[in-house]
């Protein structure tokens, strides 16, 4: 306010015409500022023009259960814990495609904007995941327009156990080129809005496991599904040249070599939806009869591209899939993800029953002594540079 008063005093000696020009200019700046503030757009900060490096802030992040993204009580606790825990560098939010696109090319990013603005004020960072697979048949996975014949209905039903009578969720028909292109359009809109924001740390896609389709997929459909997944990821890299782009991998093993090879070439990031220290399928080293499991690629590619697994609720309960193995401690999960998977980032699903255990480990000196919380920090070889 003092500066404004001084400016006004100075202008008393200027010609009247100059005073009017300055007044109009100041008013315009004020109006523009008010518009930006009222819109809540999280673009006040941006990377330098022409920056070629990729944002790099490895460490521990919360993963929020997607039903809670905008639950005020749950999220108030999340922000309090983030503020009080230096080892937590930010959080990952998950959004179903159907939540973000209301009609063709009409997007609602207000929830992302809101959380990104809050995290920026705290000097924390945001990662989002676009969910193209649902784990409940009632979830709104896709925009309604994708249910048209052009898109073959947009999604297929699956069962976790191959039952033809039980639908556990849906997955997108990514083999369809029109579905693929609409997903690419979503990433383009997101990239235009968030790539240059320094606190927008990454964007990812959900696991490669397609689920047991109620109507079995043909080999051609499965092949095309993975071909198009690679195309989407390549496009995402062009829309997010300064931002980490993540692909979660787990199953089927037959497609993982093709996918990870492509991720290396494009400079993507490998994620995994589970940290299971004793899961034989994920740990399988491979032989002449069968390709290796997902974890093989993590340790092999660490240092070349970023490694960013997620600890899910099921990982707190058992050390292997299908409810097998004893319940690991949070520290055991951390040691496995850090030392065996050689992680740069670890996303910890914030499950209320395990919050205290996670926070306790985050407060150990090992996690507090460095910004990365003891995780690997070397800039990946396939990045032009880290910023």
N, C-alpha and C positions, 0 to 999 in steps of 0.2 A: 504494500500500500504506500510505503514511503517513497519507493521508486516512482510510482504513478504520480504522486504529488509533485515530486521534483520535476518530472517530465512536463507536467502542466505549467509549473512556474516558468520553465525554460521557454515554453511556447508562447508566453505572454508577449515576448519581444519579437515573435515571428509575424510576418504578414498574415492577414486574415485568411487569405486563400490557403496558405500552408497549414494553418491551424485546422481548417475544415478538412483538408486531405488527411492530416494525421488523425483527426477525430474519427473519420470514416474508417481508416485503416485499423485503429484500435478497436472500434466497434465490431468490425468484421472478424478480427482475431478472437474477440470475446465470444461472439456467436458461434464460431467454428469450435472453439474450446468447449462451450456448453453442449453443443450437439454431440461431440465425441464422448464427453463425460456421461451425458444422459443415455447414450446408446449402450454404454457398457462394453464397447468394443475393446478387446484385449490386444490392441496393436499400437499402443503408445510407444513401446520399445520395439526396436527392430535391429537385425544384423546390419553391419555396414554394407553399403551397396557394392555388389561385385564380390562379396565374400565367397570363397571356394571351399573353405573347410566345413567340417560337420560338427555340430554341437556334441560335446563329449563330457558328460558328468556322471561317470559310473558310480555305482553304490547301491544302497538298499532303498527300495520304494515300496509303499503300500500298494496293494491291489484291492479295489473296492468292489464289493459284491454289487452287481449291476442294479439290483432292486433298490439299493440304497443311495444311488447317485445324487438324488435330490431329496433325501429324507433329512429334514433339518436336525433332528435329535442325533441321528447316527453321524452325520457329517460334522456337526459341532464337536463331537468327540474326536473325530478324525483330525480336524484342524488343530485342536488343542494338543493332541499327541504329536503331530508333526512339528508344532511350534516348540514343544518341550524336548524333542528328541533330535539332536543334530545329525545322528547317523541315518535318519530317514530323509532322503534328499527330495522326496516328492511322492507322487502317487500315479497309479494307472487307473483310468476309468474305462469301462467297457460300454459300448453302445451298439445295440442292434441296428442293423441297416434300416429297418422299418421305423425306428424312432427318429432318424435323422433326415430322411427324404420323405416329404409329405405327398408330392406329386412329381412328375418328371422334371428334374432340374430345380425343384423348389425345396430348399433345405432349411432346417432349423438347428442352428449351432449354438443356441442361446445357453444351453447347459454347459457346453464346453467353454464358451466365453466367460461365463460366471466363475467357473472353477479356475480357469487360467488366470483371471484377474486376481483372485484371492491368493493363489499360490505365488504369483509374481510379487505381490506385496510382502510375502514372507520369505522371498528369495528361495522358493522351492520350485520344483519343476513338474510338468504334466506329461504323461504318456497316455495315449488312448489306444484302444483296440476296437476295430470294427468287427462285430460278431456277425458272421454269415452262417452260423450254425447255432441252433437253439437246443436247449436241454430240457425243454418243457413244451409239450405240444400246443399249449395255449399262448405262448409268447408270440408277439407280433414281429416275426423275423424280417419280413420283406415289405416294401411299399405295396399297396394294394394294386397299383397298375401292373406290377410284374406277374400278376395272376392271369393275365391275358394269354391267349393261344400263342401269340408271337414269342412269348418267353417260356412256353410249355408249362405254364402255371408257376414258374419261378423257383419252386422248391420241391423237394421230395421228402417223404416221411421215412423215418428210420426207427429201428429198435436197437437198443444196446445189446440184446441177446439174440437177435435174429428171429424174434417172434413175429408172426404175421398178424397177430391180434393186438399187440401192444405197441402204441406209438409213443416213443420217448422224446421225440423232437423232430426238427426239420433241418435240412441242409440245402444250400442253393444249387440250382442246376447250372453249374458253372461251365458245363460243356456247351451250353447254348451261347452263341456269340453275342446275342442281344443282351443277355443277362451280364455277360462279361463286360460289354461296353458301358452298360449303365453303372456297374461297379467302378469302372475306370473313371467315369464322369464324377462320381462321388469323391474319389481320391483327388481328382483335379481341383474340385471346389475346395476341399480341405487344404490342399497344398497351397493354393492361392491365398488362403486366409491365414494359415499358421506357420508355414515353413520359415518365414523370416523372424518369427518371434523367438527371442533367445531363451525363454522359459518353456517353450514347447519342445520337449526333449525327444519324443519319438511317437511313432504310429505303427500299429501292428495288425496282423491278421490272425485269426483263430486257428486252432489245430488242424492238421492235415487229415486226421481220422475222419472219414466221411460218415461213419455209422453203417449199420447193416440195413440197407435200403429194403423197405417193405416189398417193393417191386424191384427185384435184383437188377443192378446196373449191368449193361453190356461192357465188354472190355473196351470197346471204342469210346463209350461214354466216360469210363474211368480215365482212359488215356487222355482224352480231350479235356477232362476236368483239370488234370495236372498241367497240361500244356497251357491252358488258359490262366491257371493260377500263376504260372511263371510270367506270362504276359502282363497280368495285373501288377505283379511285383516290379517288373521292369518299368512300367509306366509310373508306378508310385515313386520309384527312385528319381525319375525326371521331375515329378511334381514336388518332391521333397529333397532337393539337392543338398541342403544343409542340415538335414534331419535324419535320424536313425529310423530305418524302416525294418520292421520285424516280421518274421514268419515263424509261427509255432510249428514244430514238427514232432510227430510221434509215430503214426501209422498211416498207411501200410508201408512196410519196409521196402517193397519192390520199387517204390517211386522216390525214395529219399536221396539216393545218389544223384539222380537227375535234378532234383530240386536244389539240393545243397550246392551242387556244381554251379547252377545258375545263380544262386545267391552270392557265391564267391565272386563270380564274374561281374555282377552288378554292384557289389559292395553293400549287400544287405546284412541283416542281423538274424542269427538263429535264436529262437526261443523254444520253450517246451512247456506244455501246460501242466507238467507234473515233475516234482522232485521225489523220485522213488529210489532210495539207496539199494533196494534188493529186488528190483523188478527185472526178471531174466530177459524178457522180450526187449526192453529198452537197453539193457546192458550187453546184449548178444554181440559178440565180436565179429560174427560173420564167418562163413566157410564156403566151400565150393558148391554147396547146395542151396545156401540161403544168404541173402545180403545182411549186413550188420544192422543193429538197432540204432535208434536215434542218438543215444549217448556217445556212440563211437565218433560221430561227426563233431560233437562238441569239443572233446579233448583234442581231436585232430586239427580242428580249424581255429582253435583259440589262438589269438594273436594275429590272425589273418583277417577275420571279421569279428564283430562283437558277439558275445555269448550272453543271453539274457533269459534264463529259465524262471518259471513261476512256481511258488509253493502254494498249492491249492488246499482247500479244506480236507480233502481225502488224504493228503500227504501228512497231515498232523495225526491222522488216525491209524495209518498202516504204512509199513516200509515198502510194500509192494501192492500191485493192483489187485482188484477183485477181493478186497478185504483180507488180504494175506499179509503176514508178517507183523511183528510187534509195532506198537506206536513209537516212532522215533522222537527224541527230544528236539526242540528247536535248534539247539546247538549242533546236534548230529546232522540235521538237515542243512544247516549253514556250512558245516565242514565238508559235506559231500558236494554241495553245489559250488563251493569255493575251490576245493582242492581236486575233486575228480572231474567235475564238469568245466572247471577253470573259468568261472563266470566273471564277467565285468559288471553285470547288473543282476540283482535278484529282486523279484517282485513277490512280496509276502501278502497273501490274501488276508485281509483283516477280518478274521472270524472272531466274534465276541468272546467265545470260550477260550481262545488262545492269545488274545491281545496281550495280556499281562506277561505271558511267557516270551512272546516276540519282543516286547519292549524291554524286558529284563536283559535279553541277549544284546539288544541294540545299545544298551548302556554299558556293556563291558568295555574296558579300555581298548581292546583290539578294534572295536567298531568305532570308538570315539576319537582315536588317535589320528585318523586320516579322513579326509572328506569322502573317500570311497568305501569307508567302513571295512578296510582290509581286503577288498576285492581288487582284481587286476586293473591297472590304470594305463598301461602302455597303449598309445594310439594304434589302432589296428592297421596292418600293412596295406589293406585295400582302401583305406581312406586317403584322400589327397593331403589332408591335415586335420587336426582336431582343434576346435575353438570352444 
